[in-house]
Amino acid sequence: MSDTAPSVSEMTFEQAMAELEQVVGQLERGDVALEDSIKLYERGAELKKRCEAKLKEAEEKVAAITLDGAGNPQGTTPVEGL
């Protein structure tokens, strides 16, 4: 893991998930020093939180889609807090 890693808050879901998979792999192998393991764990926790937030955001957008009488997407309903 480098010190120039991108900000988690700017990552897409896919970027965060890919890095989270790498972090988990490194931790599972157990081939990193204790201090690095702690940093990896903290980074992993941030990545997990980002993935969960992006999933929740997507779920809210899907839930806000309104359908017309034929069941076709017509528009969206405003979702509180977005």
PyMOL Python script that loads the backbone (N, CA, C, O; Angstrom):
from pymol import cmd

cmd.read_pdbstr("""\
ATOM      1  N   MET A   1       0.855  -1.179   0.000  1.00  0.00           N
ATOM      2  CA  MET A   1       0.000   0.000   0.000  1.00  0.00           C
ATOM      3  C   MET A   1       0.889   1.226   0.000  1.00  0.00           C
ATOM      4  O   MET A   1       1.838   1.302   0.780  1.00  0.00           O
ATOM      5  N   SER A   2       0.602   2.171  -0.847  1.00  0.00           N
ATOM      6  CA  SER A   2       1.434   3.360  -0.932  1.00  0.00           C
ATOM      7  C   SER A   2       0.791   4.524  -0.204  1.00  0.00           C
ATOM      8  O   SER A   2      -0.410   4.529   0.065  1.00  0.00           O
ATOM      9  N   ASP A   3       1.621   5.514   0.110  1.00  0.00           N
ATOM     10  CA  ASP A   3       1.116   6.706   0.789  1.00  0.00           C
ATOM     11  C   ASP A   3       0.362   7.614  -0.177  1.00  0.00           C
ATOM     12  O   ASP A   3      -0.298   8.561   0.250  1.00  0.00           O
ATOM     13  N   THR A   4       0.455   7.330  -1.486  1.00  0.00           N
ATOM     14  CA  THR A   4      -0.212   8.151  -2.479  1.00  0.00           C
ATOM     15  C   THR A   4      -1.514   7.511  -2.949  1.00  0.00           C
ATOM     16  O   THR A   4      -2.008   7.824  -4.033  1.00  0.00           O
ATOM     17  N   ALA A   5      -2.066   6.620  -2.139  1.00  0.00           N
ATOM     18  CA  ALA A   5      -3.329   5.964  -2.491  1.00  0.00           C
ATOM     19  C   ALA A   5      -4.416   7.024  -2.638  1.00  0.00           C
ATOM     20  O   ALA A   5      -4.440   8.003  -1.893  1.00  0.00           O
ATOM     21  N   PRO A   6      -5.319   6.826  -3.606  1.00  0.00           N
ATOM     22  CA  PRO A   6      -6.386   7.822  -3.825  1.00  0.00           C
ATOM     23  C   PRO A   6      -7.313   7.931  -2.618  1.00  0.00           C
ATOM     24  O   PRO A   6      -7.456   6.997  -1.829  1.00  0.00           O
ATOM     25  N   SER A   7      -7.924   9.078  -2.502  1.00  0.00           N
ATOM     26  CA  SER A   7      -8.870   9.315  -1.421  1.00  0.00           C
ATOM     27  C   SER A   7     -10.074   8.387  -1.582  1.00  0.00           C
ATOM     28  O   SER A   7     -10.660   8.302  -2.661  1.00  0.00           O
ATOM     29  N   VAL A   8     -10.429   7.711  -0.527  1.00  0.00           N
ATOM     30  CA  VAL A   8     -11.558   6.786  -0.560  1.00  0.00           C
ATOM     31  C   VAL A   8     -12.837   7.521  -0.917  1.00  0.00           C
ATOM     32  O   VAL A   8     -13.677   6.978  -1.633  1.00  0.00           O
ATOM     33  N   SER A   9     -13.000   8.725  -0.441  1.00  0.00           N
ATOM     34  CA  SER A   9     -14.234   9.483  -0.679  1.00  0.00           C
ATOM     35  C   SER A   9     -14.430   9.852  -2.148  1.00  0.00           C
ATOM     36  O   SER A   9     -15.534  10.225  -2.544  1.00  0.00           O
ATOM     37  N   GLU A  10     -13.384   9.755  -2.956  1.00  0.00           N
ATOM     38  CA  GLU A  10     -13.481  10.082  -4.373  1.00  0.00           C
ATOM     39  C   GLU A  10     -13.604   8.842  -5.254  1.00  0.00           C
ATOM     40  O   GLU A  10     -13.750   8.961  -6.470  1.00  0.00           O
ATOM     41  N   MET A  11     -13.547   7.665  -4.657  1.00  0.00           N
ATOM     42  CA  MET A  11     -13.573   6.425  -5.433  1.00  0.00           C
ATOM     43  C   MET A  11     -14.983   6.051  -5.865  1.00  0.00           C
ATOM     44  O   MET A  11     -15.970   6.332  -5.185  1.00  0.00           O
ATOM     45  N   THR A  12     -15.033   5.405  -7.024  1.00  0.00           N
ATOM     46  CA  THR A  12     -16.291   4.804  -7.449  1.00  0.00           C
ATOM     47  C   THR A  12     -16.473   3.523  -6.643  1.00  0.00           C
ATOM     48  O   THR A  12     -15.553   3.066  -5.963  1.00  0.00           O
ATOM     49  N   PHE A  13     -17.659   2.956  -6.729  1.00  0.00           N
ATOM     50  CA  PHE A  13     -17.909   1.682  -6.055  1.00  0.00           C
ATOM     51  C   PHE A  13     -16.917   0.628  -6.543  1.00  0.00           C
ATOM     52  O   PHE A  13     -16.342  -0.110  -5.742  1.00  0.00           O
ATOM     53  N   GLU A  14     -16.722   0.563  -7.850  1.00  0.00           N
ATOM     54  CA  GLU A  14     -15.860  -0.449  -8.431  1.00  0.00           C
ATOM     55  C   GLU A  14     -14.412  -0.295  -7.982  1.00  0.00           C
ATOM     56  O   GLU A  14     -13.740  -1.287  -7.701  1.00  0.00           O
ATOM     57  N   GLN A  15     -13.928   0.944  -7.914  1.00  0.00           N
ATOM     58  CA  GLN A  15     -12.562   1.186  -7.463  1.00  0.00           C
ATOM     59  C   GLN A  15     -12.391   0.769  -6.003  1.00  0.00           C
ATOM     60  O   GLN A  15     -11.414   0.113  -5.643  1.00  0.00           O
ATOM     61  N   ALA A  16     -13.351   1.159  -5.174  1.00  0.00           N
ATOM     62  CA  ALA A  16     -13.276   0.826  -3.754  1.00  0.00           C
ATOM     63  C   ALA A  16     -13.346  -0.684  -3.540  1.00  0.00           C
ATOM     64  O   ALA A  16     -12.619  -1.227  -2.709  1.00  0.00           O
ATOM     65  N   MET A  17     -14.213  -1.359  -4.283  1.00  0.00           N
ATOM     66  CA  MET A  17     -14.340  -2.805  -4.141  1.00  0.00           C
ATOM     67  C   MET A  17     -13.062  -3.515  -4.576  1.00  0.00           C
ATOM     68  O   MET A  17     -12.617  -4.452  -3.913  1.00  0.00           O
ATOM     69  N   ALA A  18     -12.471  -3.076  -5.683  1.00  0.00           N
ATOM     70  CA  ALA A  18     -11.237  -3.695  -6.170  1.00  0.00           C
ATOM     71  C   ALA A  18     -10.114  -3.543  -5.148  1.00  0.00           C
ATOM     72  O   ALA A  18      -9.382  -4.495  -4.877  1.00  0.00           O
ATOM     73  N   GLU A  19      -9.982  -2.355  -4.588  1.00  0.00           N
ATOM     74  CA  GLU A  19      -8.921  -2.158  -3.593  1.00  0.00           C
ATOM     75  C   GLU A  19      -9.226  -2.935  -2.323  1.00  0.00           C
ATOM     76  O   GLU A  19      -8.318  -3.486  -1.700  1.00  0.00           O
ATOM     77  N   LEU A  20     -10.487  -2.985  -1.934  1.00  0.00           N
ATOM     78  CA  LEU A  20     -10.865  -3.746  -0.745  1.00  0.00           C
ATOM     79  C   LEU A  20     -10.487  -5.218  -0.919  1.00  0.00           C
ATOM     80  O   LEU A  20     -10.002  -5.847   0.021  1.00  0.00           O
ATOM     81  N   GLU A  21     -10.705  -5.764  -2.103  1.00  0.00           N
ATOM     82  CA  GLU A  21     -10.324  -7.150  -2.365  1.00  0.00           C
ATOM     83  C   GLU A  21      -8.819  -7.343  -2.227  1.00  0.00           C
ATOM     84  O   GLU A  21      -8.368  -8.362  -1.703  1.00  0.00           O
ATOM     85  N   GLN A  22      -8.038  -6.369  -2.695  1.00  0.00           N
ATOM     86  CA  GLN A  22      -6.582  -6.440  -2.565  1.00  0.00           C
ATOM     87  C   GLN A  22      -6.170  -6.393  -1.097  1.00  0.00           C
ATOM     88  O   GLN A  22      -5.305  -7.156  -0.666  1.00  0.00           O
ATOM     89  N   VAL A  23      -6.784  -5.504  -0.338  1.00  0.00           N
ATOM     90  CA  VAL A  23      -6.477  -5.354   1.084  1.00  0.00           C
ATOM     91  C   VAL A  23      -6.774  -6.659   1.824  1.00  0.00           C
ATOM     92  O   VAL A  23      -5.960  -7.135   2.615  1.00  0.00           O
ATOM     93  N   VAL A  24      -7.941  -7.225   1.560  1.00  0.00           N
ATOM     94  CA  VAL A  24      -8.326  -8.478   2.219  1.00  0.00           C
ATOM     95  C   VAL A  24      -7.336  -9.584   1.863  1.00  0.00           C
ATOM     96  O   VAL A  24      -6.938 -10.368   2.724  1.00  0.00           O
ATOM     97  N   GLY A  25      -6.941  -9.645   0.596  1.00  0.00           N
ATOM     98  CA  GLY A  25      -5.972 -10.649   0.171  1.00  0.00           C
ATOM     99  C   GLY A  25      -4.651 -10.524   0.910  1.00  0.00           C
ATOM    100  O   GLY A  25      -4.086 -11.525   1.352  1.00  0.00           O
ATOM    101  N   GLN A  26      -4.156  -9.302   1.047  1.00  0.00           N
ATOM    102  CA  GLN A  26      -2.902  -9.074   1.763  1.00  0.00           C
ATOM    103  C   GLN A  26      -3.032  -9.478   3.228  1.00  0.00           C
ATOM    104  O   GLN A  26      -2.137 -10.115   3.785  1.00  0.00           O
ATOM    105  N   LEU A  27      -4.141  -9.108   3.846  1.00  0.00           N
ATOM    106  CA  LEU A  27      -4.339  -9.449   5.255  1.00  0.00           C
ATOM    107  C   LEU A  27      -4.477 -10.954   5.447  1.00  0.00           C
ATOM    108  O   LEU A  27      -3.976 -11.500   6.430  1.00  0.00           O
ATOM    109  N   GLU A  28      -5.148 -11.627   4.520  1.00  0.00           N
ATOM    110  CA  GLU A  28      -5.318 -13.077   4.631  1.00  0.00           C
ATOM    111  C   GLU A  28      -3.994 -13.815   4.478  1.00  0.00           C
ATOM    112  O   GLU A  28      -3.761 -14.824   5.142  1.00  0.00           O
ATOM    113  N   ARG A  29      -3.122 -13.308   3.596  1.00  0.00           N
ATOM    114  CA  ARG A  29      -1.814 -13.946   3.410  1.00  0.00           C
ATOM    115  C   ARG A  29      -0.952 -13.808   4.662  1.00  0.00           C
ATOM    116  O   ARG A  29      -0.135 -14.678   4.966  1.00  0.00           O
ATOM    117  N   GLY A  30      -1.143 -12.715   5.376  1.00  0.00           N
ATOM    118  CA  GLY A  30      -0.387 -12.505   6.609  1.00  0.00           C
ATOM    119  C   GLY A  30       1.084 -12.235   6.391  1.00  0.00           C
ATOM    120  O   GLY A  30       1.898 -12.482   7.281  1.00  0.00           O
ATOM    121  N   ASP A  31       1.440 -11.730   5.221  1.00  0.00           N
ATOM    122  CA  ASP A  31       2.851 -11.496   4.915  1.00  0.00           C
ATOM    123  C   ASP A  31       3.270 -10.033   5.057  1.00  0.00           C
ATOM    124  O   ASP A  31       4.250  -9.600   4.449  1.00  0.00           O
ATOM    125  N   VAL A  32       2.526  -9.277   5.860  1.00  0.00           N
ATOM    126  CA  VAL A  32       2.878  -7.878   6.100  1.00  0.00           C
ATOM    127  C   VAL A  32       3.148  -7.681   7.592  1.00  0.00           C
ATOM    128  O   VAL A  32       2.614  -8.395   8.440  1.00  0.00           O
ATOM    129  N   ALA A  33       3.983  -6.703   7.880  1.00  0.00           N
ATOM    130  CA  ALA A  33       4.335  -6.399   9.265  1.00  0.00           C
ATOM    131  C   ALA A  33       3.104  -5.924  10.038  1.00  0.00           C
ATOM    132  O   ALA A  33       2.122  -5.481   9.442  1.00  0.00           O
ATOM    133  N   LEU A  34       3.162  -6.017  11.341  1.00  0.00           N
ATOM    134  CA  LEU A  34       2.035  -5.657  12.200  1.00  0.00           C
ATOM    135  C   LEU A  34       1.549  -4.236  11.946  1.00  0.00           C
ATOM    136  O   LEU A  34       0.349  -4.019  11.776  1.00  0.00           O
ATOM    137  N   GLU A  35       2.455  -3.269  11.915  1.00  0.00           N
ATOM    138  CA  GLU A  35       2.049  -1.871  11.691  1.00  0.00           C
ATOM    139  C   GLU A  35       1.373  -1.714  10.334  1.00  0.00           C
ATOM    140  O   GLU A  35       0.379  -0.999  10.215  1.00  0.00           O
ATOM    141  N   ASP A  36       1.908  -2.380   9.310  1.00  0.00           N
ATOM    142  CA  ASP A  36       1.295  -2.311   7.983  1.00  0.00           C
ATOM    143  C   ASP A  36      -0.057  -2.999   7.977  1.00  0.00           C
ATOM    144  O   ASP A  36      -0.974  -2.559   7.283  1.00  0.00           O
ATOM    145  N   SER A  37      -0.191  -4.066   8.737  1.00  0.00           N
ATOM    146  CA  SER A  37      -1.474  -4.764   8.842  1.00  0.00           C
ATOM    147  C   SER A  37      -2.534  -3.846   9.444  1.00  0.00           C
ATOM    148  O   SER A  37      -3.682  -3.832   9.000  1.00  0.00           O
ATOM    149  N   ILE A  38      -2.141  -3.090  10.445  1.00  0.00           N
ATOM    150  CA  ILE A  38      -3.072  -2.158  11.080  1.00  0.00           C
ATOM    151  C   ILE A  38      -3.509  -1.087  10.073  1.00  0.00           C
ATOM    152  O   ILE A  38      -4.692  -0.760   9.981  1.00  0.00           O
ATOM    153  N   LYS A  39      -2.544  -0.545   9.319  1.00  0.00           N
ATOM    154  CA  LYS A  39      -2.879   0.460   8.305  1.00  0.00           C
ATOM    155  C   LYS A  39      -3.781  -0.136   7.232  1.00  0.00           C
ATOM    156  O   LYS A  39      -4.732   0.508   6.790  1.00  0.00           O
ATOM    157  N   LEU A  40      -3.485  -1.368   6.812  1.00  0.00           N
ATOM    158  CA  LEU A  40      -4.324  -2.031   5.814  1.00  0.00           C
ATOM    159  C   LEU A  40      -5.731  -2.243   6.339  1.00  0.00           C
ATOM    160  O   LEU A  40      -6.706  -2.025   5.620  1.00  0.00           O
ATOM    161  N   TYR A  41      -5.839  -2.668   7.590  1.00  0.00           N
ATOM    162  CA  TYR A  41      -7.157  -2.893   8.190  1.00  0.00           C
ATOM    163  C   TYR A  41      -7.961  -1.592   8.222  1.00  0.00           C
ATOM    164  O   TYR A  41      -9.148  -1.582   7.894  1.00  0.00           O
ATOM    165  N   GLU A  42      -7.311  -0.499   8.618  1.00  0.00           N
ATOM    166  CA  GLU A  42      -7.987   0.795   8.666  1.00  0.00           C
ATOM    167  C   GLU A  42      -8.428   1.233   7.273  1.00  0.00           C
ATOM    168  O   GLU A  42      -9.530   1.753   7.101  1.00  0.00           O
ATOM    169  N   ARG A  43      -7.564   1.022   6.281  1.00  0.00           N
ATOM    170  CA  ARG A  43      -7.912   1.370   4.898  1.00  0.00           C
ATOM    171  C   ARG A  43      -9.094   0.500   4.441  1.00  0.00           C
ATOM    172  O   ARG A  43     -10.023   0.984   3.796  1.00  0.00           O
ATOM    173  N   GLY A  44      -9.039  -0.771   4.783  1.00  0.00           N
ATOM    174  CA  GLY A  44     -10.124  -1.683   4.428  1.00  0.00           C
ATOM    175  C   GLY A  44     -11.448  -1.263   5.033  1.00  0.00           C
ATOM    176  O   GLY A  44     -12.490  -1.358   4.385  1.00  0.00           O
ATOM    177  N   ALA A  45     -11.413  -0.799   6.270  1.00  0.00           N
ATOM    178  CA  ALA A  45     -12.639  -0.340   6.936  1.00  0.00           C
ATOM    179  C   ALA A  45     -13.215   0.878   6.210  1.00  0.00           C
ATOM    180  O   ALA A  45     -14.431   0.989   6.050  1.00  0.00           O
ATOM    181  N   GLU A  46     -12.340   1.794   5.770  1.00  0.00           N
ATOM    182  CA  GLU A  46     -12.796   2.961   5.011  1.00  0.00           C
ATOM    183  C   GLU A  46     -13.406   2.539   3.678  1.00  0.00           C
ATOM    184  O   GLU A  46     -14.446   3.052   3.266  1.00  0.00           O
ATOM    185  N   LEU A  47     -12.740   1.594   3.010  1.00  0.00           N
ATOM    186  CA  LEU A  47     -13.222   1.117   1.718  1.00  0.00           C
ATOM    187  C   LEU A  47     -14.570   0.428   1.860  1.00  0.00           C
ATOM    188  O   LEU A  47     -15.460   0.623   1.032  1.00  0.00           O
ATOM    189  N   LYS A  48     -14.723  -0.371   2.897  1.00  0.00           N
ATOM    190  CA  LYS A  48     -15.989  -1.067   3.155  1.00  0.00           C
ATOM    191  C   LYS A  48     -17.112  -0.050   3.372  1.00  0.00           C
ATOM    192  O   LYS A  48     -18.212  -0.200   2.841  1.00  0.00           O
ATOM    193  N   LYS A  49     -16.820   0.970   4.149  1.00  0.00           N
ATOM    194  CA  LYS A  49     -17.814   2.016   4.412  1.00  0.00           C
ATOM    195  C   LYS A  49     -18.206   2.725   3.114  1.00  0.00           C
ATOM    196  O   LYS A  49     -19.381   3.027   2.907  1.00  0.00           O
ATOM    197  N   ARG A  50     -17.232   2.991   2.241  1.00  0.00           N
ATOM    198  CA  ARG A  50     -17.503   3.652   0.960  1.00  0.00           C
ATOM    199  C   ARG A  50     -18.395   2.766   0.084  1.00  0.00           C
ATOM    200  O   ARG A  50     -19.357   3.244  -0.517  1.00  0.00           O
ATOM    201  N   CYS A  51     -18.068   1.478   0.019  1.00  0.00           N
ATOM    202  CA  CYS A  51     -18.870   0.550  -0.781  1.00  0.00           C
ATOM    203  C   CYS A  51     -20.308   0.492  -0.266  1.00  0.00           C
ATOM    204  O   CYS A  51     -21.255   0.515  -1.053  1.00  0.00           O
ATOM    205  N   GLU A  52     -20.467   0.418   1.040  1.00  0.00           N
ATOM    206  CA  GLU A  52     -21.809   0.373   1.618  1.00  0.00           C
ATOM    207  C   GLU A  52     -22.590   1.646   1.306  1.00  0.00           C
ATOM    208  O   GLU A  52     -23.783   1.588   1.006  1.00  0.00           O
ATOM    209  N   ALA A  53     -21.920   2.797   1.377  1.00  0.00           N
ATOM    210  CA  ALA A  53     -22.582   4.069   1.094  1.00  0.00           C
ATOM    211  C   ALA A  53     -23.008   4.152  -0.370  1.00  0.00           C
ATOM    212  O   ALA A  53     -24.113   4.602  -0.671  1.00  0.00           O
ATOM    213  N   LYS A  54     -22.133   3.719  -1.283  1.00  0.00           N
ATOM    214  CA  LYS A  54     -22.466   3.756  -2.700  1.00  0.00           C
ATOM    215  C   LYS A  54     -23.610   2.788  -3.015  1.00  0.00           C
ATOM    216  O   LYS A  54     -24.466   3.104  -3.842  1.00  0.00           O
ATOM    217  N   LEU A  55     -23.639   1.625  -2.377  1.00  0.00           N
ATOM    218  CA  LEU A  55     -24.735   0.683  -2.580  1.00  0.00           C
ATOM    219  C   LEU A  55     -26.051   1.262  -2.076  1.00  0.00           C
ATOM    220  O   LEU A  55     -27.083   1.135  -2.734  1.00  0.00           O
ATOM    221  N   LYS A  56     -26.014   1.895  -0.913  1.00  0.00           N
ATOM    222  CA  LYS A  56     -27.229   2.498  -0.355  1.00  0.00           C
ATOM    223  C   LYS A  56     -27.738   3.605  -1.276  1.00  0.00           C
ATOM    224  O   LYS A  56     -28.941   3.729  -1.507  1.00  0.00           O
ATOM    225  N   GLU A  57     -26.820   4.398  -1.792  1.00  0.00           N
ATOM    226  CA  GLU A  57     -27.176   5.467  -2.721  1.00  0.00           C
ATOM    227  C   GLU A  57     -27.850   4.886  -3.970  1.00  0.00           C
ATOM    228  O   GLU A  57     -28.859   5.416  -4.436  1.00  0.00           O
ATOM    229  N   ALA A  58     -27.303   3.817  -4.500  1.00  0.00           N
ATOM    230  CA  ALA A  58     -27.883   3.179  -5.688  1.00  0.00           C
ATOM    231  C   ALA A  58     -29.256   2.597  -5.372  1.00  0.00           C
ATOM    232  O   ALA A  58     -30.181   2.725  -6.175  1.00  0.00           O
ATOM    233  N   GLU A  59     -29.399   1.961  -4.218  1.00  0.00           N
ATOM    234  CA  GLU A  59     -30.688   1.395  -3.822  1.00  0.00           C
ATOM    235  C   GLU A  59     -31.747   2.481  -3.699  1.00  0.00           C
ATOM    236  O   GLU A  59     -32.893   2.276  -4.099  1.00  0.00           O
ATOM    237  N   GLU A  60     -31.375   3.633  -3.150  1.00  0.00           N
ATOM    238  CA  GLU A  60     -32.319   4.733  -3.004  1.00  0.00           C
ATOM    239  C   GLU A  60     -32.735   5.287  -4.365  1.00  0.00           C
ATOM    240  O   GLU A  60     -33.891   5.659  -4.564  1.00  0.00           O
ATOM    241  N   LYS A  61     -31.794   5.338  -5.290  1.00  0.00           N
ATOM    242  CA  LYS A  61     -32.125   5.822  -6.634  1.00  0.00           C
ATOM    243  C   LYS A  61     -33.082   4.859  -7.317  1.00  0.00           C
ATOM    244  O   LYS A  61     -34.040   5.286  -7.961  1.00  0.00           O
ATOM    245  N   VAL A  62     -32.831   3.567  -7.184  1.00  0.00           N
ATOM    246  CA  VAL A  62     -33.713   2.574  -7.795  1.00  0.00           C
ATOM    247  C   VAL A  62     -35.100   2.644  -7.155  1.00  0.00           C
ATOM    248  O   VAL A  62     -36.109   2.571  -7.856  1.00  0.00           O
ATOM    249  N   ALA A  63     -35.153   2.783  -5.851  1.00  0.00           N
ATOM    250  CA  ALA A  63     -36.425   2.849  -5.142  1.00  0.00           C
ATOM    251  C   ALA A  63     -37.216   4.092  -5.534  1.00  0.00           C
ATOM    252  O   ALA A  63     -38.441   4.104  -5.417  1.00  0.00           O
ATOM    253  N   ALA A  64     -36.535   5.135  -5.998  1.00  0.00           N
ATOM    254  CA  ALA A  64     -37.203   6.389  -6.328  1.00  0.00           C
ATOM    255  C   ALA A  64     -37.757   6.407  -7.746  1.00  0.00           C
ATOM    256  O   ALA A  64     -38.463   7.345  -8.114  1.00  0.00           O
ATOM    257  N   ILE A  65     -37.455   5.393  -8.548  1.00  0.00           N
ATOM    258  CA  ILE A  65     -37.959   5.362  -9.922  1.00  0.00           C
ATOM    259  C   ILE A  65     -39.462   5.131  -9.901  1.00  0.00           C
ATOM    260  O   ILE A  65     -39.952   4.210  -9.248  1.00  0.00           O
ATOM    261  N   THR A  66     -40.183   5.976 -10.619  1.00  0.00           N
ATOM    262  CA  THR A  66     -41.634   5.809 -10.714  1.00  0.00           C
ATOM    263  C   THR A  66     -41.970   5.163 -12.045  1.00  0.00           C
ATOM    264  O   THR A  66     -41.268   5.360 -13.036  1.00  0.00           O
ATOM    265  N   LEU A  67     -43.036   4.401 -12.062  1.00  0.00           N
ATOM    266  CA  LEU A  67     -43.470   3.708 -13.272  1.00  0.00           C
ATOM    267  C   LEU A  67     -44.802   4.265 -13.750  1.00  0.00           C
ATOM    268  O   LEU A  67     -45.630   4.712 -12.955  1.00  0.00           O
ATOM    269  N   ASP A  68     -44.991   4.230 -15.054  1.00  0.00           N
ATOM    270  CA  ASP A  68     -46.287   4.647 -15.589  1.00  0.00           C
ATOM    271  C   ASP A  68     -47.251   3.460 -15.535  1.00  0.00           C
ATOM    272  O   ASP A  68     -46.895   2.398 -15.024  1.00  0.00           O
ATOM    273  N   GLY A  69     -48.451   3.629 -16.051  1.00  0.00           N
ATOM    274  CA  GLY A  69     -49.471   2.588 -16.000  1.00  0.00           C
ATOM    275  C   GLY A  69     -49.057   1.293 -16.672  1.00  0.00           C
ATOM    276  O   GLY A  69     -49.546   0.224 -16.306  1.00  0.00           O
ATOM    277  N   ALA A  70     -48.156   1.370 -17.660  1.00  0.00           N
ATOM    278  CA  ALA A  70     -47.691   0.180 -18.377  1.00  0.00           C
ATOM    279  C   ALA A  70     -46.471  -0.441 -17.719  1.00  0.00           C
ATOM    280  O   ALA A  70     -45.947  -1.443 -18.205  1.00  0.00           O
ATOM    281  N   GLY A  71     -46.007   0.148 -16.607  1.00  0.00           N
ATOM    282  CA  GLY A  71     -44.843  -0.392 -15.912  1.00  0.00           C
ATOM    283  C   GLY A  71     -43.519   0.092 -16.453  1.00  0.00           C
ATOM    284  O   GLY A  71     -42.472  -0.461 -16.113  1.00  0.00           O
ATOM    285  N   ASN A  72     -43.544   1.115 -17.290  1.00  0.00           N
ATOM    286  CA  ASN A  72     -42.309   1.672 -17.841  1.00  0.00           C
ATOM    287  C   ASN A  72     -41.791   2.793 -16.947  1.00  0.00           C
ATOM    288  O   ASN A  72     -42.582   3.558 -16.394  1.00  0.00           O
ATOM    289  N   PRO A  73     -40.470   2.899 -16.798  1.00  0.00           N
ATOM    290  CA  PRO A  73     -39.910   3.989 -16.002  1.00  0.00           C
ATOM    291  C   PRO A  73     -40.337   5.334 -16.563  1.00  0.00           C
ATOM    292  O   PRO A  73     -40.201   5.593 -17.759  1.00  0.00           O
ATOM    293  N   GLN A  74     -40.846   6.175 -15.702  1.00  0.00           N
ATOM    294  CA  GLN A  74     -41.370   7.459 -16.131  1.00  0.00           C
ATOM    295  C   GLN A  74     -40.515   8.601 -15.590  1.00  0.00           C
ATOM    296  O   GLN A  74     -40.357   9.620 -16.262  1.00  0.00           O
ATOM    297  N   GLY A  75     -39.985   8.454 -14.437  1.00  0.00           N
ATOM    298  CA  GLY A  75     -39.202   9.512 -13.807  1.00  0.00           C
ATOM    299  C   GLY A  75     -38.800   9.054 -12.433  1.00  0.00           C
ATOM    300  O   GLY A  75     -38.883   7.872 -12.100  1.00  0.00           O
ATOM    301  N   THR A  76     -38.368   9.993 -11.648  1.00  0.00           N
ATOM    302  CA  THR A  76     -37.979   9.653 -10.293  1.00  0.00           C
ATOM    303  C   THR A  76     -38.743  10.506  -9.303  1.00  0.00           C
ATOM    304  O   THR A  76     -39.167  11.624  -9.597  1.00  0.00           O
ATOM    305  N   THR A  77     -38.900   9.951  -8.143  1.00  0.00           N
ATOM    306  CA  THR A  77     -39.519  10.652  -7.041  1.00  0.00           C
ATOM    307  C   THR A  77     -38.385  11.194  -6.171  1.00  0.00           C
ATOM    308  O   THR A  77     -37.447  10.452  -5.877  1.00  0.00           O
ATOM    309  N   PRO A  78     -38.435  12.442  -5.753  1.00  0.00           N
ATOM    310  CA  PRO A  78     -37.364  12.952  -4.885  1.00  0.00           C
ATOM    311  C   PRO A  78     -37.213  12.095  -3.644  1.00  0.00           C
ATOM    312  O   PRO A  78     -38.197  11.701  -3.016  1.00  0.00           O
ATOM    313  N   VAL A  79     -35.968  11.813  -3.300  1.00  0.00           N
ATOM    314  CA  VAL A  79     -35.676  11.028  -2.113  1.00  0.00           C
ATOM    315  C   VAL A  79     -35.122  11.983  -1.063  1.00  0.00           C
ATOM    316  O   VAL A  79     -34.211  12.763  -1.342  1.00  0.00           O
ATOM    317  N   GLU A  80     -35.672  11.917   0.137  1.00  0.00           N
ATOM    318  CA  GLU A  80     -35.212  12.814   1.189  1.00  0.00           C
ATOM    319  C   GLU A  80     -33.732  12.592   1.452  1.00  0.00           C
ATOM    320  O   GLU A  80     -33.258  11.456   1.469  1.00  0.00           O
ATOM    321  N   GLY A  81     -33.004  13.684   1.657  1.00  0.00           N
ATOM    322  CA  GLY A  81     -31.601  13.603   2.014  1.00  0.00           C
ATOM    323  C   GLY A  81     -30.658  13.487   0.843  1.00  0.00           C
ATOM    324  O   GLY A  81     -29.443  13.460   1.040  1.00  0.00           O
ATOM    325  N   LEU A  82     -31.177  13.416  -0.382  1.00  0.00           N
ATOM    326  CA  LEU A  82     -30.284  13.329  -1.549  1.00  0.00           C
ATOM    327  C   LEU A  82     -30.249  14.633  -2.283  1.00  0.00           C
ATOM    328  O   LEU A  82     -29.554  14.755  -3.292  1.00  0.00           O
TER     329      LEU A  82
END
""", "prot")
cmd.dss("prot")
cmd.show_as("cartoon", "prot")
cmd.util.cbc("prot")
cmd.orient("prot")
